[in-house]
Amino acid sequence: MKSAKVFCVVLVLTMSASVLAETLRVGSRAPSLRPTKWVKGSPFDPASRGQGVSVVEFWATWCGPCLESIPHLTDIQERYGAKGVKIVGLTVEDPSNSLEVVQAFVEKQGEKISYSIAYDAADGTMQEAYMEAAEQNGIPTAFVIDKTGHIAWIGNPMYDPITDMESVITELIDGTFDMAMAKKIAVISRRAESAGYEGDLEGVIKAMDEVAALKPNSIGPWLYKFFIYAHQTEDVEQASKCAAEILSRVEKDLKRASDVDVLIYEGDVYKCNDRAVVVLMRAHQADKQNIDMRIAYFHALASIGRSDKAMALASDTMDLMKGDARQLSHFAGVLSSPKRRKMCGDLALRAVELAISADPENPRHYMTKFDILNVCKNDQDGAVAVGEYLVQLAATDAAVLNGFAWNLLTADATKGKYNALALAAAEKLLKASGGDGWMELDTAALAMFENGRFDEAIKIEEQVLEKSPAHARFTIESTLTRFRLAKSEAEK
């Protein structure tokens, strides 16, 4: 490891200044934005705007979390556009994300996307200039750029455990943003991420303590630590201390009150439920239109046994959502979660049906309805009917088909109950994906196997083995062995 580090240092020292300039960090000059085509909105270049804050978000039509971020970005554009904020969603060509697909998607979204959309061909340079230079390998990823053309923040536009995007935007607008502080936090964040990949939880906690010392009023590092203690080390005492620190900060800044939702558990594991309910009640009274706050308050009320009040709040919240299909479908998922399904099954079904009415061609709403019928209503026939329609509706959407089929075959709630439906989805999947992706092929092979089509399963899984990355081959070889043994047993 030491020699590798020395090599990297020597390599960097021998690079030209132009190459070094391509490495993107907080504080770096933003690369010029020159996409292949502007699909929506007027062209602009954050690197030389000099007029206001810019956001460049990398996304794709097949990326579920990216689609979830669209309403959030639209909301930010509408609330801060008058203050000079301009957002562009930049998407890059791939086999499932052609220009035609993007144009059709954006046209269908209409006013649901109120910001600019740009497209870069596969031989373009935007992916390299931004994502690769910043060592980012997942989407959605956003780059916030100040009015001088320098990068102020890099992260997930929906959620960052340390510093959320909107707070950076507001600080840039009102002139309180501290670039020097942002650089320090970015360095610590990278160190925390590296420690997390290596399984060094103590290193992550140490990094979060450094952030907390730099920003004593921030709840981000305490949330990060809470998740480690609650879900990885299972240290209830330390998790409870983090919960108390989070609540003490939220009590002074109710705008972050919805974040206390993650602290609330049946049985009051972290000794904070009653206090969290009071905080959320105050926050709800201060802003009754805030959907996230309402959902968190619903959780809190249900967790302390205030079922009637929780149900009334849920029903009222659905009325407030009106024709917002994304929010309704999300809330349907919340209502049908394992802790809530007995109490809220009917309400969950109503929520997803309202989502479908508002957005009838979105297959993801039907996935939610399938789950509700299966786990909340125990209606297998109804679930099959919804699933069959979903498969037809998503006939060209490989990502949806792959996720749906795989869950049918492997999830505890569906495994063995819907093999025929999984096979139908897998057959459509092979056509939609062109048979090129190893993960899609792996799903199709399992569907064939579970339906007794052993020869086809083995043939496809052999293709998977050829196409798969090295880290997945042991598992695939084991699967292939299982398929072959099953065929041998069947032939005896």
N, C-alpha and C positions, 0 to 999 in steps of 0.2 A: 504493500500500500504506500509506503514511504517513497519508493522509487517512482511510482506512478504519479504521485503528487509533484515530485521534483520535475518529472517530464512535462507535466502540464505547465508548470511555472516557466520552464525554459521555452516551451512552445509559444506561450503567450508573449514572452519577451522578444521573440524573433518575429512575431507577426507585424504586419504593417499597421500604421495608424488607422487606415481605412477599415481593416478587418476588425480591429479592436472597437471601432465606433459602432459596429453592428451588434455588439452585445447590449441588450436592453435591460436596464434596471430602473428602479425609481430614481428620478433625477436625470436620466438620459434624455437626449433630444429625441423626439418622436420621429420615426421614419416618415418620409413623404407618403401620402396615401394616393396611390395611382392604380385603382382597380381596373379590370378589363371593361366593366360596364357598370353604370349607375342604374339600378333597376327602379328605384324610387327616390325622389328628392333631388335637390340640386347638388352638384359636385362641390366639395370643399376639402381643404387639406388642413388637418389639425396641426401639422408641423409648422404652418405659417399663418394660421388664422389671425392671431393677435387681437381677437375680439371677445372671446369667451371660452368657457370650458368645453372640451370635446370628449366624447366617449366612443371608442372603437371596440365593438364587441364581435368576436368570432363565433359563428354559429353554423348550423346546418339544418335542413328541413327534416332529416331523419332523427335528429337528436331531441329526445323527450325533454330533458332539462332545459334545452335551448328554447323550446316552444313554451315551457313554463315561464321563462324569463321575459317573453314578449310583452305581456300586460304590465309587468314591472317597469320595463324600459319605456313603454308608451306613457305610463303614469309620470315617470321622471321627466320625459320630454315635454309633456303638457304642463307640468307644474313649474318647471325651471326654464322652459324655452324662452320666455320673455326676459329672462336674466342672462341670455346669451349662451345657454347650453345647447349643443348640437350633438345628436347621437347618430351613429351609423352602425348598422348591423352588416358585417362583412362576412360573406360566405364563399367558400372555395370549392371549386369543381372536384367532384369525385363520381364514381359510377352511379351512386344513388342521389346525386345532387347536381344534376345538369342545369344549365341556364334555363331550359324550358321548364323544368320542375320548379325552380326557384321563382320564375316569373309567374307561373300559374298559382303557386302558393301565396305569393305576395298579393296578387290580384284578388284571390279569394278572401284574404284577411281584410282587405279594404282599410277602413279607418281604425281597425284594431291595431294596426301598425302605424303610428303617427310620426315615426322617425325615418331617416334615410336607410336605404338598403343598397349595398354594393356587391358586385360579383367579381371574383377573380378566377380566371381560367387556370387549369392545372399547371400550365407552364408560366403562370404569373409569378410575381415575387413577394406578394403581400404575406403569405404564410411564412416564408423564410424571414422576411424583414421584421415581422412582429413576433409570431408565435415561436418559431425556432430560435430566433435571437434571444428571446426572453426565457427560453428553456421551458416553455409551456406545452404540454402534450394532451390537454383535455379541454373540451368545450362544454358549456360556454365559458369563455374567458374574455374579460373586458380590460381595456387600457384607458384610464382617465388621464387626460392631457390638459395641462393648465394653459392659460391664454398666452404664455410665452413659448408654447410648443414643447414643453418638457413633461415627461411622464411623472404623474403624481401617485399613481396607484395601479396595481395589476392584481386581478383576482376574479373570483366567481361573482358575476353581477347580482346574483340572488342572495348569496350568503358568504361571508368571510368570517371565520371565528375570531379574528383579532380586530380588524377595521372594516366596517361595511362601506360599500361604494357610495351610498347616498350621503353619508356623513362627510366623506372627502369632498364631494361635489359642493355641499353647502358651505364647508369651510373655505373652499376656493372662491366661491361667490362672495362670501362676506369678508374675505381678506384675513381670516384667522389661520389658514393652513400653514403648517410649519414643515417646509421641505426637508430641513435637516433632521427633524424628528422622524419624518416619514421614511427617510433613508435608513435610519437606525432600525426602525421597526421592520422594514423590509428585509434587512440583513438577518435580524433575529428570526423572522418568519421562515426564511429559507433554511436557517439552521434547524428550526423546529421541524420543518418538513423532512429534512434529511434524517434527523434523529428518529422521526416517526417511521420512515421507510426501513430503518435499520432495527426497529423494535426497541429503541432506547427511550423508554418512557420517562426515565429520570431526566434525560436530556431535554425532552419536550417540556416537562414541568419546569425545569430550570429556565428555559427560554421564556416561558410564560411569566415566570416571576420577574424576569428582566423587563418584559413589556409592561407588567403591572407597576413596576417602579417608575417607568418612564411616563405612564399614563394612569395615575392612581384612581381616576374616576371611571375608567373603562371597565365594562363588564366582560369584554371579549376574552381576555386571558383567563378569567375565572370560569367562564363557561367551558373553555378548552380543558382546564384542569378538572372541572366537574365531570366531563365525559370520560376522562381517563380514570378517575377514581371510581366513578359509578359503574362503568361498563367494561373496563379493561383490568384494573387491579382489584375491583370490587371492595374497595376500602370505604365502607359506609361512613366512618368517622370523618375522614378527610373530605369525602363528597359532601357531607352535611355542613362542614365548615365553609366549603366553596359556595354552597347554596345560600348560606347566611350572608356571605360577602356580596353575592349577586343581588340578593334582595335589598341589602342596605344601599346599594348604588341605584337600583331601579326605583326605590322609594323617593329618591331625589330627582329622578329623570324618568317620568312615566312613559315617555315615548318608546322606551325599550321594554315595556312591561310584558309584551307578548312573549319575550324570550324566557320568562320564568315558567312557561308551559312545560319545558323539558325537566323541571325539577319536581313536578307533581306526579306522585304515584299513589295508587291505592295502598292503604296501610300506612301512609305518611312515613315512608322509609327514611326520608332525609329531614324529618322534623320541621317541615316548612310549609305544609299545605295550607294551614289556616292563615298564615302570614301572606302567602301567595294569593289566596282568595281576596284578602283585603286590598292588596296592591292592584289586582286585576279589576276589582269592583271600582276602585278610584279611577283607574285608567279608562274603564268602560264609560263611566259617568262623564269623564272629561271629553271623550271622543266616541260617541255612540255609532258613528259611521265606519269605524275602523274594523274591517272584517277579521284581520289576524287577531286583534285584541278580543273580539267576540268569541272566536274559536278557542283561544286560550282560556278565556273565562268559562266557557262551556265545559272544558276539560276539568277545570278546577272545581266547579260546582258539582259535577258528576263524581269526582274523586272523593269529595267529603260527604257524599250521600244526598245532596240536594237535587234529586232526580227531577222533580216536578219543575223546579226553577230552571234546571239545565235544559230540559226539553222545550220549555216555553222560549228560552233564549235561542235555541237551535231553530225552532220554527220561525221565529221573528227574523233571525239572521238569513234564512233562506228567502224570505220575502224581500229583504234588503238586497240580496244578490240579483234578484230579478232575472234578466236574460243573460247573465254572465255565465256562460257554459263552463269556462275553466274553473271558476270558483265553486260552482255548484257540484261539478264532478269531483273536485278535491274534497269538498265538504262531505260528499257522499262516502268517499273513502275513509274520512275521519269517523263518520257515524257508524260505519260498518267494521271498524277495527275490532280486534278480539275483545277488548275491554268494554266495548259499547254495543256490540251487535245484538245482544239480547234485548237491550233497552231501546235501541234506535233503528232496528232493522227496517220497519215501515217508513220511518223518516228518511233513511238512507236511500230506499228505493224511490221515494218521491223526489229526492234531490237529484238523483241521476236521471230520472225521467224528464225532469225540467231541463237538465243539461242537454239531453238528447233533443228535446223540442227546440232548444235554442241553436244547436249545432248538430244536425242530424247526420252529417257525413263524416264525423270524426270517430274513427274506430276505437279510440281510447276510452270514450264514454261507454261503449258497449263492453269493453273489458271490465270496467268498474261494475256495470250492471250484471255481468256474468258472475263476478265474485259475490255480489250481494245475493243473487238468487241461489247460488251454491251454498254459501256459508251462513247467511242470515235467515233465508227462507227455506232452506233445504228443498229447493224446487229443482231437481235435476233435469226434468223435461224442459222446464222453462229456460234453464241455463243452456241446455243444448241448442234450443231454438235461437237464443241470442248469440251463442257462439257461432252457429252456422252462418247467421247473417253477418257477423263480424268478419268471418273468413272471406266472404264474398266482397264485402265492402273494402277490405284491406288487401285485395288480391295482388296489388302491385307494391305494397309497402312491406319490404322484407324485414324491417326492424320490428314492426308490430307483429307480424306473423311469427317471427322467430321467438320473440318474448312470450307470446300467447302459447305457442306449441310447447315450448320448454317448460313453462309453468304448469301446463296441464300434465305433463309427463313426470315432473319431479316434485312439485309442491305437495305437502302433506294433505292439503284439503282437496286435491284433485287427482293425485296419483292413482292410476288404475281404474278411475271412474269414467274417463273421457278419452280413451285411447283412439276411438274412431274419429272423434273430432280433432284430436291432435294430428292424426294422419292426414286429414283433409287440409289442415293448416300447413303441414309440412310439404305436401304436394304443391300447394300454391307457392310456398316459400322457395322451392327449388326453381320454379319458373321466374319468380320475382327477383331472385338474387343471381340468376344465371349459373348457379352451381359453382361459384368461384370462392365464396367465403368459407373457411374451414368451420367456423362456429355454426353457420347455417346448415352446412352439410352434417355436422355432428348432431344437430337437432333432428334433421330428417332421418338420419340413420337410427336414432333412438326410437323415433315414431314407427319406422318400419319394423324394428325389432319387437316393440311392445304389441304390434299387431300380427306377429307370427311370420312376418316376411323376412326370414333370416338371411337368405341369399342376398337380397337387395341391401339389407342392413350391413352385412359384411363388406359388400362391394363399396358402398358409400363410405364406411368407416375407414377402409383402406385408403381412399382418397383423402380423408381427413388427416390421416397419419402423414401422408406426403406433403400436405399443405400447411400443417400446423407448425407453430413456433416450438423451439426446443423445450421450453418450460412446460408445455402441455403434453408432450409425447408420452410420458410415463402413464398418465391417466388414460390417454387414448389407447395405448397398447393394452392396458388392463381391460378397457371396454371391449376392444376387439377380441381379446381372449375370451371374455364372457360371452360374446355373441357366438363365437365358434363352438364353445362348449355346449351352449344351448342348442345349437343346430345339431351337434353330434348326439345329444340326448334325445332330441326329437326324432332322429332317424333310426334309433334303436328299435 
